[in-house]
Amino acid sequence: MMDKVNILLLGSGGREHAIARALRRDSVVNELFIAPGNPGMESLGTCVSLDITSGGDVASFAKEHDITLVIPGPEAPLVAGVADAVREVGIAVFGPGKEAARLEGSKAFAKEVMNLADVPTAQAYVCESEDEVKKAFADFGAPYVVKDDGLAAGKGVVVTSEEEEALAHARACLAKENGRVVIEEYLDGPELSLFCICDGVNVVPLEPAQDFKRAYDDDKGLNTGGMGAYSPLPWIPEGLVEEVVETVARPVVDEMARRGAPFIGLLYCGLALTSRGVRVIEFNVRFGDPETQSVLARLKTPLASLLYSAATGALSPQKLEWDNNAAVTVVLASEGYPVSSRSGDEITGITEAEEVLDAHVIQAGTTTKDGVLVSSGGRVLATVGLGHSVAAARSTAYEALSKIHLEGSHYRSDIAKNI
């Protein structure tokens, strides 16, 4: 039995709310601090004001409050090197250092690592001029896949058959300081996300999920951070998770160790099941949003103990324990999202939504104003439904969502519809 642990969770979104819920189910958790958190997390821990991209600030807070484990939720603190600063003061972090975080921070770096580790991925060109972009377009043909080399909060990728639209996105990426753009071959087939817990050597996979990136029904509209997700995936081939661990996650972890930048944390493998087999679309170095909301709702293995063992290099190869129920997450977005997002509108009905059997609400872009819960971001909240099948879980999630009102908001009505 582990001693009680004090945890500092960094972030304020839906992913962090889902992580906080799961941490609270683990009896080893003593105090949970969340920086900055949101109103939905206030019942789970102590929300504190902190610059989460400042390694010095995070390390000082962690020392002062006797923190055992720091868990960065979003990518920005990791890419900024916060994990390194916290490790330097002797505190465990579930998240990669700055060098290993480049797997998400730079698409070009991720491609280089995949090539060296012999990981199956799309062919790609890293372009630094418009002429190079046009040559890559000519080589690959439509549909065109154009990716900003750097961080873009899930909105840096354009997939289109319109060359002018693809070129416009490439120009915007190149116009940034040190701008580079990655042009890839288009990968056919369904996509899925697999999260792998890593301690620098060992890899333990979670159950896969699928998210829905486009803003509107039938995969119409712009790419977003994700409008919904579900888990498990009844349609994936048997043995796929083991295959991804052996051909993708483990080789990448081995390559990062070889480079002297061990990967400790969550390796998010974004995958396409193509006609030629599994291909990596991208890596992230943290839990994905909104897949986390569905995946962690089903995890029965205590989360804090699992993440602490990874952060301290003591992750044992193990089969995790899962709820047999399926989980479906549906995101409610503010008016104008993803192009813009209206804020300051009152949100009602959360209590009623939480009264729906086997449903709960995850808050993301919310805040309180004069004691009233209002919207403060693009993806405002999500409802999560559990059920004996994906269809049953879906029905529960939408029933809960029907209780909530936010002026001008929109959501997709087809999340996990045809599973």
PEKAHU-V708233 format. One line per field, one symbol per residue. ss: DSSP state (h for helix, s for strand, l for the rest). psi: psi as a letter, one per 40 degrees, with the letter a starting at -180 (. if undefined). A space follows every 50 residues. Layout:
BEGIN
ss->???
psi->???
END
This chain:
BEGIN
ss->llllsssssssllhhhhhhhhhhhllllssssssssllhhhllllsssll llllhhhhhhhhhhllllssssllhhhhhllhhhhhhhlllsslllllll lhhhhlhhhhhhhhhhhlllsllssssllhhhhhhhhhhhlllsssssll llllllssssllhhhhhhhhhhhhllllllssssllllllsssssssssl llssslllsssllssshhhssssllllssssllllllllhhhhhhhhhhh hhhhhhhhlllllsssssssssssllssssssssllllllhhhhhhhhsl llhhhhhhhhhllllllllllslllssssssssllllllllllllssslh hhhhllllsssssllssssllsssslllsssssssssllhhhhhhhhhhh hlllsslllslllllllll
psi->hiiiihhhhhieaddddddddddeeheehcihhhheaiddededahhihi heehddddddddddefhdhhhhcidddddeedddddddeehihgiiiddd eedddhddddddddddefhhiiiihhieidddddddddddiiihhhhhda hffeeehhhiehddddddddddddeihfhiihhiihhiiiiihhhhhied dihhiaiiihihdidiiffiaiiaeheiiiiageeiihedddddddecdd ddddddddeeghhhahhhhhihgieeahihdiiifiiihedddddddehd hhdddddddddeffhihihihiheiihhhhhhiihehedihiieiihied dddeehhfiihhicgiiihfehhiieadhdiiihhiieiddddddddddd deehhhheiiihefhfdf.
END
